[in-house]
């Protein structure tokens, strides 16, 4: 149930222009201090996971693992996406809360 809400929130953030998707865009958002949350797909490559866990740790941006590449892309109306950055603090907090709830 919560996973559906997570994807709905991601779609809303995308339509509002508050998301960056794709490796280069997400990495740039983290480096520029624009990202409030990075989401990496569960089935992303180990290199992608390491890249973003290192970048997020260095720039102190929370990182979560959620969904698979196909479902993340579908939430945005795009092809597969391995990484997404949320560029709005309020949306990032709500999405992070939903991800944490879905783990319980």
N, C-alpha and C positions, 0 to 999 in steps of 0.2 A: 504493500500500500504506500509506504513512504517513498519507495523508489519512484513510483509514478509522480508523486508530488515534487521530488527532486528534479525530474526531467521537465515537469511543467514550469518550475521556477527557472530552470536554465533556459527554456524557450522564451519565457517572459523577459529575462535579462538580455537575451540575444536580440529580441525585437526592440527592446529599449536602447540598444546600442551599448550595453554595459558588459559585453563579453569579448574576449579575444580567444580565438581558437586556432589551432595549428601550432606546431612547435616553435617556429620563428616568432610569431605574434605573441605567444604566451611568454616566451623567454624575454622579449623586449619589454612587455608589460611589467614583468617582475623586476628587471634591471632598472626601469624608469620609475619604480615605486608606485605604479598605477594599479597593481594587482592586490586584492585583499584576500583572495583565496585561489588556489590552483587545484584543479581536479584532474587526476590522471586515471585513465581507464584501467580496469583490473587486468585486461589482457594486453596492456602496452608492453613493449619490449623492455628488457632489463636496462638497456642503455638509456631509454627515455625516462624510466623511473629514477635511475641514478642521476641523470642530468637535472631533473626537476627537484629531486629531494636535496641535492647539493645546492642548487640555486636558491631554493626556498629557505633552506637553513641559513645560508649566507645573508640573504636579504630579509630574513625574518618574516616570511610570508607563509601562512598555514597551507599545508598541502594535504589533500584527502585522496583516497582511491575509491572510485565509485563507478558502477556500470561497466559496460564493455564499449569498445570503440564504435561499434555499430549503433548502439542505443544512444551514446553521447552525440554522435553525428545526426541521428534521426531527431533528437530533441531540438536540434538547431535547423532542421530541414536541409541538412548537408550530407555529404558523404561521410565516411568514417572519420572520427576525431579521437586522437589519443590523449590530447591535453586541452584544457580549457582554463582560462583565467577570468575570474569575476572581478569587474572593475568598479563595483559599487559596494560600499561597506555594509549597508543594510541588507542588501540581497545576499552578500557573501555570508553574513552572520546567520541569516535564515536558512540558507542552503547547508551550511556547516551543521547547524542544529538538526536539520532533517536527516543528514547523513549519519550523524551520531545516534539519533533515535532509531534509524533502520538497523543499526548494529546490535541493539538490545534485544 
